[in-house]
C-alpha cells in the first residue's frame, strides 16, 4: 500500500501545480439497460406500426462534464435485444434522437437504421460516418434520449439495451 501512495504523490503534485489539464477520451460507452418498449396489440392484423421508448440523462450524470468544458461526440449507437426478446428481426426502421426539453433547439438525430431484407440480428449497430457533436445536449440539466422503432412489432411489451459510444476531450482550468 505504501509503495502505491509514494508512486501517486508525484502525479498529484504535477496536477496541483498545473494551470490546466486536457485529456482525450477515445471511447466511452454509456448504456441504458432494459429500456421498456410498449407492445403493439393487433400488429398481425394492422401491419407495420411504430412505438417509442425514452429515458433521461440528468445533471447528476453530466455535471462534471459541464464544469470541465468538455467536447462530447457520438460515434456509434447499439441497440441490443434483451432476454425477454432474443431477436430484433421485427424492427424494419429505428431512429434514436436526443433533445433538451428546456431548450427551444430542435431534436438531434443520432442514429437512423433501415434493415436490409436479409438481415437477421439480435443487435443493431450503427456507426456514424462522421461523429455527431452532442456537447450542448450532454451538458444540459436533462437530456431525453428517444428510440423509435417500426415494423411488425411484438404484441407484448419488450425491452432493449441502448449503448452510446462516445469520444471527446476533457478540459479543466484551475
C-alpha positions as CSV (number, residue, x, y, z in Angstrom):
1,X,0.0,0.0,0.0
2,X,2.8,2.4,0.9
3,X,4.5,2.0,-2.5
4,X,1.3,2.9,-4.3
5,X,1.0,6.1,-2.3
6,X,4.5,7.1,-3.0
7,X,4.1,6.5,-6.7
8,X,1.0,8.7,-6.9
9,X,2.5,11.6,-4.9
10,X,4.4,13.0,-8.0
11,X,1.3,12.7,-10.2
12,X,-0.8,14.6,-7.6
13,X,1.9,17.3,-7.2
14,X,2.1,17.7,-11.0
15,X,-1.7,18.1,-11.3
16,X,-1.9,20.5,-8.4
17,X,0.8,22.8,-9.9
18,X,-0.7,22.7,-13.4
19,X,-2.7,25.6,-14.7
20,X,-4.8,23.5,-17.0
21,X,-5.5,19.8,-17.8
22,X,-6.6,18.3,-21.1
23,X,-7.3,14.7,-21.9
24,X,-8.7,12.9,-25.0
25,X,-11.3,10.2,-24.4
26,X,-11.1,7.9,-27.4
27,X,-14.0,5.7,-26.5
28,X,-16.5,5.7,-23.6
29,X,-19.7,3.6,-23.6
30,X,-22.9,4.7,-21.8
31,X,-25.6,2.0,-21.6
32,X,-29.2,2.2,-20.7
33,X,-30.3,-1.3,-19.8
34,X,-33.8,-2.6,-20.0
35,X,-35.4,0.3,-21.9
36,X,-39.1,-0.6,-22.0
37,X,-40.8,-0.5,-25.3
38,X,-44.6,-0.8,-25.5
39,X,-46.2,-3.8,-27.1
40,X,-48.4,-3.3,-30.2
41,X,-51.5,-5.4,-29.8
42,X,-53.2,-6.3,-33.1
43,X,-50.0,-5.8,-35.2
44,X,-50.6,-9.0,-37.2
45,X,-53.9,-7.6,-38.5
46,X,-52.8,-3.9,-38.9
47,X,-49.3,-4.5,-40.4
48,X,-46.3,-2.2,-39.7
49,X,-46.6,0.0,-36.6
50,X,-44.3,2.3,-34.7
51,X,-43.6,2.6,-31.0
52,X,-41.4,4.9,-28.9
53,X,-39.4,4.5,-25.7
54,X,-37.3,7.1,-23.9
55,X,-35.0,7.7,-21.0
56,X,-33.4,10.7,-19.4
57,X,-29.9,11.7,-18.5
58,X,-30.0,14.1,-15.6
59,X,-27.5,16.7,-14.5
60,X,-26.1,14.3,-11.9
61,X,-24.8,12.2,-14.8
62,X,-23.3,15.1,-16.6
63,X,-22.5,17.9,-14.1
64,X,-18.7,17.2,-14.1
65,X,-18.6,17.2,-17.9
66,X,-20.3,20.6,-17.9
67,X,-17.9,22.1,-15.4
68,X,-14.9,20.8,-17.3
69,X,-15.9,22.4,-20.7
70,X,-15.7,19.1,-22.4
71,X,-16.5,18.2,-26.0
72,X,-18.6,15.1,-26.5
73,X,-19.2,13.2,-29.8
74,X,-21.4,10.2,-30.6
75,X,-19.5,7.6,-32.7
76,X,-21.8,4.6,-32.5
77,X,-25.3,3.6,-31.3
78,X,-26.0,0.0,-30.4
79,X,-29.5,-1.5,-29.7
80,X,-29.3,-5.0,-28.3
81,X,-32.1,-7.4,-27.7
82,X,-32.7,-8.4,-24.1
83,X,-33.6,-11.7,-22.6
84,X,-37.3,-11.0,-23.0
85,X,-36.9,-10.6,-26.8
86,X,-33.9,-12.5,-28.1
87,X,-34.2,-11.2,-31.7
88,X,-34.7,-7.8,-33.2
89,X,-35.7,-9.2,-36.7
90,X,-39.1,-7.5,-36.4
91,X,-37.6,-4.0,-36.5
92,X,-37.6,-2.5,-40.0
93,X,-36.7,1.0,-39.1
94,X,-35.2,2.6,-35.9
95,X,-34.3,6.2,-35.0
96,X,-32.6,7.5,-31.9
97,X,-32.7,11.2,-31.0
98,X,-31.5,13.4,-28.2
99,X,-33.2,16.6,-27.0
100,X,-33.0,19.1,-24.2
101,X,-36.6,19.6,-23.1
102,X,-35.7,23.0,-21.6
103,X,-34.4,24.3,-24.9
104,X,-36.1,25.6,-28.0
105,X,-33.5,24.0,-30.2
106,X,-34.6,21.1,-32.4
107,X,-34.0,17.5,-31.7
108,X,-30.8,15.9,-32.8
109,X,-30.9,12.6,-34.6
110,X,-28.0,10.5,-33.6
111,X,-29.0,7.2,-35.3
112,X,-31.1,6.1,-38.3
113,X,-31.4,2.4,-39.2
114,X,-33.1,0.7,-42.1
115,X,-33.0,-3.1,-42.0
116,X,-32.0,-4.9,-45.2
117,X,-34.3,-7.6,-46.4
118,X,-31.9,-10.4,-45.4
119,X,-30.7,-9.0,-42.1
120,X,-31.3,-11.2,-39.0
121,X,-29.9,-9.9,-35.8
122,X,-30.2,-9.5,-32.1
123,X,-28.0,-6.4,-32.2
124,X,-28.4,-3.2,-34.3
125,X,-25.0,-1.4,-34.6
126,X,-24.9,1.9,-36.4
127,X,-21.5,3.6,-36.8
128,X,-21.6,7.3,-37.6
129,X,-19.9,8.3,-40.9
130,X,-18.9,11.4,-39.0
131,X,-19.1,11.9,-35.3
132,X,-22.1,13.9,-34.1
133,X,-21.4,16.7,-31.6
134,X,-23.7,16.4,-28.6
135,X,-21.7,18.6,-26.2
136,X,-24.6,21.0,-25.5
137,X,-27.1,18.2,-25.1
138,X,-24.8,16.2,-22.9
139,X,-24.2,19.2,-20.7
140,X,-27.9,20.1,-20.2
141,X,-29.7,19.6,-16.9
142,X,-31.8,17.0,-18.6
143,X,-31.3,15.2,-21.9
144,X,-34.0,12.9,-23.3
145,X,-32.9,10.0,-25.5
146,X,-35.7,8.5,-27.5
147,X,-35.8,5.3,-29.5
148,X,-38.5,5.0,-32.2
149,X,-38.9,1.5,-33.7
150,X,-41.2,0.5,-36.6
151,X,-42.0,-2.9,-38.1
152,X,-44.1,-5.9,-37.3
153,X,-43.6,-5.4,-33.6
154,X,-44.4,-7.8,-30.7
155,X,-47.8,-7.6,-29.1
156,X,-46.3,-7.7,-25.6
157,X,-44.0,-5.1,-24.0
158,X,-40.3,-5.7,-24.8
159,X,-37.0,-4.3,-23.7
160,X,-33.7,-3.4,-25.3
161,X,-30.3,-2.1,-24.1
162,X,-29.2,1.1,-25.8
163,X,-25.4,1.9,-25.8
164,X,-23.9,5.1,-27.0
165,X,-20.3,5.0,-27.9
166,X,-18.8,8.5,-27.2
167,X,-15.5,10.2,-27.6
168,X,-14.3,13.6,-26.6
169,X,-12.0,15.9,-24.9
170,X,-12.0,17.0,-21.2
171,X,-10.5,20.4,-20.5
172,X,-10.1,21.7,-17.0
173,X,-8.6,25.0,-16.0
174,X,-7.5,25.8,-12.4
